[in-house]
Every structure is written in structure tokens, then in C-alpha cells.
Amino acid sequence: MSGNTVWVATRKGTFKIEKSGGRWRAALVGHVGTNVNYVARDPNTNRVWALLGHGHWGAKLSISDDDGATWRDNPAQIKYPEGARYIGQDMFEDQASDFGLGWKTTVRNATLLKLWIIAFGPDGAIWVGTIPGGLFESRDGGASFELNRPLWNHESRGGDLFNGEGTGETQWFGTPASEGGEFAPGIHSIAIDPRNPGRLLIAISTAGVLETSDGGRTWRSRNKGMTMDHNPDSEAEWGHDPHFIELCRDAPDHVWQQNHAGVFYSDNGAQSWRKVSAPSDGVHFGFPVTVDAHNGKVAWLVPGRSDAQRMALDGGLFVARTDDGGASWKQQRKGLPQQNAYDVVYRHALDNRDDAVAFGSTTGNLYLSEDRGESWDVVSHNLPPIYSVRFG
């Protein structure tokens, strides 16, 4: 049963977590010594996909058709088409600026800097998000991938640079999360509406949330109600830094977002957001969020202190759960370390399935609860830094 398997992507390989003899056990099943950004199973085919970041050979898609026993490179790899360019932003010191920083615009040729997320539509489509902000689509089970040009050429990032110089301006800034640390935009969240596989929400660091309802032919911003504390215009349409978004499978109008500037929730399909942070309960900054599959008002997240101090709050690790759409939050600490905890949980490293919730940290700690977070067990303290945790 898929609920008894957890796939874990780490800096040094792919791990498979299974329950045996009443205990969860971790086993290294592939990509030894390789940076693995994300691992997930395609529910349509049962194929397992791993997104790799080789130091020497670049980014690659790896697949397994035997539940992780063997792996091979996918015959079709992600590649930007000839002529793909984007407007980048280079940061420099500017004492005249309110923030002491300025931005210099440059036009760059697009090369693949990172495979960051893969998502599977109920219609069989496979979507991959990358740095520098490309969304790739496959309609043939991964035999070929094509860049979604309407999003790549969107007016918010400068228009069509395939056939000209565009507008010369971009609202897509960047993230240093690429393999080499290059500052460029990145797509890290792809949420597919199970009622309509042509409707997708994507999130970009740093730009915001966009939506398509026609399979990627047109895109619109979905940033109303979001605020940001790193911009003089806190309610600007663009420039937001979502860390992760996820929608509820059975009630997909309920969408959750952990953002650099707090926690946001929507019950109208991301047409508007409202901030549901609770700083007095330790709920504000963080990277991941996961939503109950049945009840869109139920969500979990793992808070952190701040971007500058990426560690557990006051040295104590806890998971925050809400059952009422963020009106209140419960700190779930039983079984988690409450002293000298320096766990940082990245945006893809928290997931839930039925009553089980699991998360992993950059310090190699993997925790799992089978009672919706009321109590936690340690699966391992000795894994490499963890980048993604997914049931399946």
C-alpha cells in the first residue's frame, strides 16, 4: 500500500522508507553520492521519478519501474530550446536604496540550472518546474518534454524574447537555490486541480503565484491578498516569495501557502488569499506546508525562526497543525527534540497520507507520525541532508 512507503530525496542519494515488523526502516535504493532534489511516484503509471543534480553532468531525470530496485536515465531529458532567453536580475550594493541594494538587468541565455519539482496530472500529463523558471510538459509519459512558452513569454517576465527584446523589464526575480548558487527565478510548486487537469497553480521564487485554466495556453497572477515585508509596496502584484503551495485533493478550492512573509490560505481557489500567521504561536516563517486530502481547512507546517536564522524556534522542534483554516494552531511536540534542535525543513520535505505525516530536515533527521502529528517517532537521525519527503 502506498501509505506504507515514503520516498526521500537527499544530498547523497534516494532513500525508500517502509514499515516492517511494526517499525519504519530507511534503505538507500539509488543515486549513491548524488544530489537528489525530489523523488515521487506517478500514480498513473507507478513509475518513480527522481530529479538529480549531478555536479559534473548537470541535471537529469532518473526513473524506476521496479519500485526503486533499479534506476536508469529517462531517455528524454529536460532541455531548453534554442533561442530561449530570459531577463535576469543581478544584485549590487546601492546606498541610495531604502534596502541598500540595487538590481541590474541582464538578458541571459537559458540553461538548465535545476530540476526542482515534478507533478502528475490525472490526465497523464507530467509537469516539471525548473530554475531558471521554466515549466516543462510531457503528454507522452515522459518520452518527450516541451517548454510551456506562454508562461516563459509571460508579460510579467518581459514578454517574448524568442522573437525580439521584449519589454526589457521583468517582475520575476530569483533564488540562489540552483545547483551552483546562480541567482535566477525558480518554479518549485505545481498544484493540479483534480476536477480539471487543465487548471494548474504554480509558485515562483521570486515572483508569486500564477494560474492557468486552459492547460497552459494562458496564465494570470493569483497574488491578491498576499503581502510582503521586503518590498516598499507590500501589496504589489508581483515580487512575492512563496515558499510552497498545496491544494486539497477533495476540496481543491482550499489552497495553502507558506510564504517568506507568513502563512496564507485561500478558500476560493487562490482568487484571493488571507494571512493566517500566528506569531504568538510560533507560526509565521517557514518553508513547507501540507494539506489534508479530504478537509481543506486542515494543514500542517514546520515553522522556523527566520530566513537569517534557519533553525527551530528557541531550539525546540514542533509541527503546527490547524483544523479550522488557520483560525487557531496547535503545536505538536511529542516525540520531537525540545532542546538544541537546529532542524531546517525545506519546502518539499513535509507530506501527509491518511493519518500519517512525515518530514525530514537538513540535519538528516526523519520523523514520522501515524496519528496526524499528535506524537512522533524517529525513523533516522543519520540520513544526508533531506530535500524532499513524499508518500507513494
C-alpha positions in Angstrom: 0.0 0.0 0.0 1.4 3.5 -1.0 0.8 4.8 2.6 3.4 2.3 3.8 6.1 3.8 1.5 7.9 7.1 1.8 10.4 8.4 -0.8 13.1 10.6 0.5 15.5 12.7 -1.7 18.8 13.7 -0.1 22.1 15.3 -0.9 23.7 11.8 -1.3 21.1 9.6 -2.7 17.5 8.3 -2.8 16.0 6.5 0.2 13.0 4.3 0.5 11.2 4.2 3.8 9.0 1.2 4.5 7.2 -0.3 7.5 8.3 -3.8 8.5 7.7 -5.6 11.7 6.0 -2.6 13.2 8.9 -0.2 12.5 9.7 2.2 9.8 13.1 1.5 8.2 15.2 3.5 5.8 17.1 2.0 2.9 19.4 3.6 0.3 18.0 2.5 -3.0 19.7 4.6 -5.6 21.8 7.5 -6.8 24.6 6.9 -4.2 26.5 10.1 -3.6 24.4 12.1 -6.0 22.4 15.3 -5.1 18.7 14.3 -5.4 16.3 17.2 -5.3 12.9 15.5 -5.5 11.5 11.9 -5.7 7.9 11.0 -6.3 5.8 8.2 -7.8 3.5 8.8 -10.8 0.1 7.5 -9.6 -0.9 6.9 -13.2 1.9 4.5 -14.1 3.5 3.6 -10.7 6.8 4.8 -12.2 9.1 6.5 -9.7 10.8 9.7 -10.8 14.0 11.3 -9.3 15.2 14.7 -10.1 19.0 14.7 -10.0 21.6 17.4 -9.8 25.0 16.0 -10.8 27.9 18.2 -10.1 29.7 17.1 -13.3 26.9 16.0 -15.6 24.2 18.6 -14.7 20.5 18.0 -14.1 19.0 14.7 -15.1 15.7 12.8 -14.8 16.0 9.3 -13.4 13.3 6.7 -13.4 12.5 3.3 -11.8 9.8 0.9 -13.0 10.5 -1.7 -10.2 9.9 0.3 -7.1 13.4 1.6 -6.8 15.3 -1.7 -7.3 16.9 -0.4 -10.4 17.2 3.1 -12.0 18.0 4.5 -15.4 18.2 7.9 -17.0 15.0 8.8 -18.7 15.5 8.7 -22.5 14.2 12.2 -22.8 15.9 14.9 -20.7 14.8 18.4 -20.0 16.5 20.9 -22.3 15.7 24.5 -23.1 15.0 25.1 -26.8 17.4 27.1 -28.9 16.8 30.8 -28.6 15.3 30.6 -25.1 16.3 33.7 -23.1 15.2 35.4 -20.0 15.7 38.7 -18.2 17.8 38.2 -15.1 18.5 40.4 -12.1 21.9 40.9 -10.7 22.1 42.4 -7.2 24.6 45.1 -6.2 25.1 47.4 -3.2 23.3 50.7 -3.5 23.4 53.0 -0.5 20.8 55.3 -2.1 18.2 52.5 -1.9 16.0 52.0 1.1 17.4 48.5 1.4 21.0 49.3 0.5 20.6 47.1 -2.6 20.0 47.7 -6.3 19.3 45.5 -9.3 21.0 45.4 -12.7 19.0 43.8 -15.5 20.7 41.4 -17.9 19.4 39.2 -20.7 20.7 35.6 -20.3 20.6 32.5 -22.4 18.5 29.8 -20.7 20.4 26.8 -19.5 19.0 24.2 -17.1 20.2 25.1 -13.6 18.0 22.8 -11.5 15.1 20.3 -11.8 13.0 21.3 -8.8 9.6 19.7 -8.8 7.6 17.2 -10.8 3.8 16.8 -10.8 1.4 14.3 -12.4 -2.0 15.2 -13.7 -5.0 12.9 -13.6 -5.0 13.1 -17.5 -1.5 11.5 -17.6 0.4 14.8 -18.1 3.7 15.2 -16.4 4.9 18.7 -15.4 8.4 19.7 -14.3 9.4 23.0 -12.8 13.0 24.3 -13.1 15.4 27.0 -12.4 15.5 29.4 -14.3 11.7 29.4 -14.2 10.8 27.1 -17.0 7.7 24.8 -16.9 8.0 21.7 -19.0 5.2 19.4 -20.0 5.0 15.8 -21.3 1.9 14.3 -22.9 3.6 11.0 -23.8 4.5 9.6 -20.4 7.9 11.3 -20.3 9.0 10.3 -23.8 9.4 14.0 -24.7 9.2 17.3 -22.8 8.3 20.7 -24.2 8.8 24.2 -22.6 5.5 25.9 -21.9 6.1 29.1 -24.0 3.0 31.1 -22.9 4.4 31.1 -19.3 8.0 31.6 -20.4 6.9 34.6 -22.6 4.5 36.0 -20.0 4.4 39.7 -19.8 5.3 39.6 -16.1 8.8 38.4 -17.1 9.4 40.6 -20.1 7.4 39.1 -22.9 8.7 37.1 -25.9 12.5 37.1 -26.1 12.5 34.3 -28.7 11.5 36.9 -31.4 12.8 40.1 -30.0 13.9 42.0 -26.9 10.6 42.0 -25.2 9.8 44.8 -22.8 13.2 44.9 -21.2 11.6 44.6 -17.7 10.8 41.6 -15.5 8.9 41.0 -12.3 10.5 37.6 -11.8 13.4 38.0 -9.6 15.3 35.0 -8.2 16.5 32.5 -5.7 20.1 31.2 -5.0 18.7 27.6 -4.9 20.3 26.5 -8.2 23.0 23.8 -8.1 25.7 26.4 -8.4 24.0 29.1 -6.5 23.3 31.3 -9.5 20.5 33.8 -8.8 17.6 33.0 -11.1 13.8 32.5 -10.8 12.6 29.0 -9.9 9.3 27.1 -10.2 9.1 24.9 -7.0 5.3 24.3 -6.7 2.9 22.8 -9.2 -0.7 22.2 -7.8 -3.1 20.5 -10.3 -6.8 20.7 -9.8 -8.1 17.0 -9.9 -11.5 18.3 -11.2 -9.9 19.9 -14.2 -6.3 18.8 -15.1 -6.0 21.9 -17.3 -6.1 24.1 -14.2 -2.7 24.5 -12.5 -1.3 26.8 -9.9 2.4 27.3 -9.9 4.6 29.3 -7.5 7.8 31.0 -8.3 10.7 32.2 -6.2 10.6 35.1 -6.6 7.5 36.4 -8.4 4.3 35.0 -6.9 1.6 32.5 -7.9 0.2 32.1 -11.4 -2.8 30.1 -12.6 -3.9 28.6 -15.9 -7.3 27.0 -16.5 -6.7 26.0 -20.1 -3.8 23.6 -19.9 -1.1 26.3 -20.0 -2.2 28.4 -23.0 -2.9 31.4 -20.9 -1.7 32.5 -17.4 -2.9 35.0 -14.8 -1.5 36.2 -11.5 -3.1 34.9 -8.3 -1.5 37.2 -5.7 -4.4 39.2 -4.4 -4.3 39.5 -0.6 -0.7 38.4 -0.3 1.7 40.9 1.3 5.4 41.1 1.5 7.7 42.8 4.0 10.7 43.0 1.7 9.1 45.5 -0.7 8.2 49.1 -0.1 4.9 48.4 -1.8 3.8 45.4 0.4 0.7 44.7 -1.7 2.3 44.9 -5.1 1.0 42.4 -7.7 4.4 40.9 -8.3 7.6 40.2 -6.3 6.1 37.8 -3.7 8.2 34.9 -2.4 6.0 31.9 -1.9 8.0 29.0 -0.4 5.4 26.3 -1.2 1.8 26.0 -2.2 -0.5 22.9 -2.0 -4.2 22.4 -2.6 -6.7 20.0 -1.0 -7.3 17.0 -3.2 -11.0 16.6 -2.4 -11.7 20.3 -2.0 -9.3 22.0 -4.4 -10.6 25.5 -3.8 -8.8 25.3 -0.5 -5.2 26.3 -1.1 -2.4 26.8 1.4 0.8 28.7 1.1 3.9 29.0 3.3 5.5 32.3 2.2 8.6 34.2 3.2 6.3 36.8 4.7 4.0 34.4 6.6 1.3 31.7 6.1 -1.5 32.4 3.6 -4.8 30.5 3.0 -7.4 30.6 0.3 -10.8 29.0 0.2 -11.7 30.3 -3.3 -9.2 28.7 -5.5 -6.5 31.3 -4.9 -8.6 34.1 -6.3 -7.7 35.8 -3.1 -5.5 35.0 0.0 -5.7 35.9 3.6 -2.8 35.8 6.0 -3.3 33.3 8.9 0.1 33.6 10.6 0.1 33.4 14.4 3.5 34.7 15.6 2.5 34.3 19.2 2.1 30.5 18.5 5.3 30.4 16.6 3.5 30.2 13.2 4.9 32.6 10.6 8.2 31.9 8.8 9.0 28.5 7.3 9.3 26.6 4.0 6.9 23.6 3.8 3.1 23.1 4.1 1.0 20.1 3.6 -2.8 19.9 3.3 -5.2 17.1 4.4 -6.6 15.3 1.3 -10.2 15.5 2.5 -10.6 18.6 4.6 -9.2 21.8 3.1 -9.2 23.5 6.5 -6.6 21.1 7.9 -3.0 21.8 7.3 0.5 21.2 8.8 3.7 23.2 8.7 7.1 23.2 10.4 7.9 26.7 11.5 11.4 28.2 11.5 12.8 31.2 13.2 13.7 33.4 10.2 15.4 33.5 6.9 18.6 34.8 8.5 18.4 32.2 11.4 17.2 29.0 9.8 16.7 26.8 12.8 13.9 25.6 15.1 12.2 28.2 17.2 14.0 28.6 20.5 15.8 25.3 20.0 12.6 23.3 20.2 11.2 21.5 17.1 7.4 21.3 16.6 4.9 20.8 13.9 1.9 23.3 13.7 -1.5 22.0 12.7 -4.7 23.8 12.1 -8.1 22.3 11.9 -10.1 25.5 11.2 -8.4 27.2 8.2 -5.8 29.0 10.3 -8.1 30.5 12.9 -6.1 28.6 15.5 -3.0 26.5 15.6 -1.8 23.6 17.7 1.8 22.9 18.5 2.6 19.2 18.1 5.8 18.4 20.0 5.5 14.9 21.5 8.5 12.8 20.4 10.4 15.8 18.9 13.6 17.3 20.4 12.9 20.3 22.5 16.5 21.4 23.2 19.4 22.2 20.9 17.3 21.4 17.8 18.7 23.0 14.6 16.5 21.3 12.1 15.6 23.2 9.0 12.8 21.6 6.9 12.8 22.5 3.2 9.7 23.2 1.1 9.3 19.7 -0.2 10.3 17.8 2.9 6.8 17.6 4.6 4.0 15.3 3.4 0.9 13.5 4.7 -1.1 10.5 3.7 -4.3 9.4 5.5 -3.3 9.7 9.3 0.4 9.6 8.6 2.6 12.8 8.5 6.3 12.7 7.8 9.1 15.3 7.5 12.8 15.5 7.2 15.4 18.1 7.9 18.7 19.3 6.6 20.4 17.8 9.6 19.4 14.3 8.3 16.6 13.7 10.8 13.5 12.0 9.6 10.3 11.9 11.7 7.0 10.2 11.2 3.6 10.3 12.9 0.8 7.9 12.4 -1.8 9.9 14.4 -1.9 13.1 12.5 1.0 14.7 14.3 -0.1 14.0 17.9 3.1 12.0 18.5 6.2 11.5 16.5 8.7 8.6 16.0 12.3 8.9 14.8 12.9 7.0 11.6 16.5 8.0 11.3 19.0 10.6 12.7 21.7 9.7 10.2 20.5 10.5 6.7 22.2 13.1 4.5 20.5 16.5 4.3 16.9 15.9 3.2 15.4 17.8 0.3 12.0 16.1 -0.3 9.7 13.6 1.5 6.8 12.1 -0.4 4.4 9.3 0.4 3.6 7.0 -2.5 
